[in-house]
Amino acid sequence: MIRKIMVLGTLAAVLGLTTVMASAETATITVTAGTLSLTTDPVAVPGITLNGLDQTSATTVGDDTWNIADGRGSGAGYNVTLDTTDFTTPAIDTGTGNFKVSLQDANITEIGGSPTKPTSSVTSLTSIPENPAAAIKILSAAVNAGEGSYDFQPLYSLFIPGETLAGSGSATITLTAVTGP
């Protein structure tokens, strides 16, 4: 019996010496809100050769890739509006709806973020209002959607009347990203 007690005592001593102590710690992180940002490139509408007939010059997919990035972490949604000035040459009149934009949902690509990407508000060619008229909404993210980074490729079309004088011109396109779908 003494032997059993000695073995149990020795065993208890060995187990007591080999017991591993556990400790719990807390991991913390602070997530700070970023910004809503818009990155654009110049729009290059292809030139034409006058032939006395009305013509249309249009960009193609891939000509202009722009980006909207929502890093605010608020889920507030957003929209992108667009307007333009008249072309600098009086021969090309955008005030009568000759300068148009469209954006297909297929031309909005998720770079990273919410799989619920923003959607187009101009899926067919839509006249761009001349500044300072009310801008048109071209892209919109619903509440709790569109968070992350997305490339989008709008298409532009410019109607050139047959009586247009030769020359070149430019217009200023203004895009604005604001909170709210």
N, C-alpha and C positions, 0 to 999 in steps of 0.2 A: 504494500500500500504506500509505503514511503517512496518507493521508486516511482510510482504513478504520480504522486504529488510533485516530486522533483522534476519529472519529465514535463508535466503540465506547467510548472513554474518556469522551467527553462524555455519551454515553447512560448509562454506568455511574454517573457522577457525579450525573446528574439522578435516576436511579432511587434511588440511595442517599439523596438528600436528600428524596425523597417517600415513602420507606418508613414505614408506620405501625407503631408498636410496640403489641403486645397485652399485656394484663395480666389475670390471673385473680384473683378475690376469692372468699371463702367467705361465704355467707349462713347465719346461724344463728338459731334461735328456741328458746325454752324454753316448753313447754306444761305448765302447772301444773294439777293435778287440782282440780276443783270439788267440788260436793256432790250428794247425792241429796236432792231436796226434793219436798214434797207440798203442794199448795195446794187448799184446800176452801172451800166456801160452806155456809151453813146449809141444812138440808133442811126444806122446807115441805110437809108432807103436807096435802093439801086437807081442809078441815073437812067434816063431814057433818051432816045433820039426823036425829036419832033418829026411828025409825018403829016400834020394837018388834021389828024383824027384824035378823038379823045383816047387817052391811055391811062392805065393804072400801073403804078410801080409798087411792089410789095416785098417785104422781107420774108424770109423763110425760117422754119424752125432751126435753131442753132445759131442764127445770126446774132441774137441778143439774149444772153443768159443773165438774169438778175437773181438776187437772193434776199429772202426775208428771214430773219433770225429772231425768235422770241425766247429770250433767256430771263424773262422777268419772274418766272415761277409763280405767277398769280392765277393763271387760267382764265384771264379776263377776255381773251379773244382779241382780234384786231381786224382792221381792214386797210387796204391800200387804195388810195384814190389817185387819179391822173387828170391833168389838164395840160394845155399847151398854149403857147403864144402863136400868133400868125407867122407864117414864113416871112423872112425878111424881104423877099422879092414880092412886089404887089401882083405879079403875074400868077402866083400860086395862092389861091384863096382857101384857107382852112376854115374860115368863119362860116362857110355854108355846108360844113359836114364833109369836106373832101379828104380830111385826114382821119383815119379810122384805126381802131385797135381791136384785137380779139385775143383770147387766151383760153385754150382748151385745157380741161382738167388733166388730160393725158400729158400735158406739158408742164405739170407741177410735180417735182420730184423731191421725195424725202431724202435729205442728206443725213439727218439724225434727229431723233426726238419722237414725238407722238406719231403713231401710225395713222392717226386721223388727221390728214393733211388739210390745209386750207383749200377752198374751192374758188373757181372762177365766177365772176359776176358778168363777164362779157364773152360768152361762148360763140357768139357770131360777131361779125364786123360791126362795130358800134362807133358812131362819130365821137371824136374827142372834142369836148367843149373848149372854146377859146377862152383863155384866162382873161378877165377875172370871173367868167361864168362859173356856175357850180361844177366842181370836178365830178368825174364818174368813178364809181367804185369798180375796181377790176379784180380784186382778190379779197377773200374774207375767211377768217377763222372763227368758228363758233366758240362759245364759252367752253373751256376745258378741252380745246382742240387746237391743233396748229402750233403747239409748243415745240420748239426745236429749230432746226434750220431746213429751209426748203429753197431749191432753185426753181425759177419759173421763166418760161420763154414766151413772151407775148409776140404777136405778129402785128405788123403795121402795114397799112395800105394807104397810098396817096393817089387820089384821082387828079390827073393832069388834063385840063380841057385842051382841045385841039388848037385854040387860039392863044395858048400860053406863049409868052415871049421867051427866047433862049436866055439862059443865065442859071445861076445857082442861088440857093437860099438855105436858110436854116430856121428852125423853130426851137424854142426851149420847152422841153417836156418836164413837167413838175410832178413828181410822185411824192405822196405823203403817207406815212404809216401812222395810224392812230388806234388807240384802245377802243375795243368794242367791235362786235361782229357786224 
